[in-house]
């Protein structure tokens, strides 16, 4: 069985902490403001939905595609076990940008 995300959802393989060059490790017991402000996570897009459904019923394609390396809000989305791999499922709105 394979998984196909719907609409604006993106399946992301999260980078391991070893792959996050230049990132600071912020412990879980740090104050909430230290853990969330200005902190991004990185990963690779594995699959995407078709796009955003507009009010007129048409579909607006997503700006990201499988293979893109992205930065996204650290607390975005939900972790799921899909096709034997723990991945992140996030809406496109939580993507900060594509790394080129």
Secondary structure by P-SEA (a helix, b strand, c coil): cbbbbcccbbbbbcccccccccbbbbccccccccccccbbbbbbbccccccccccccbbbbbccccccccccccccbbbbbccccbbbbbcccccccccc
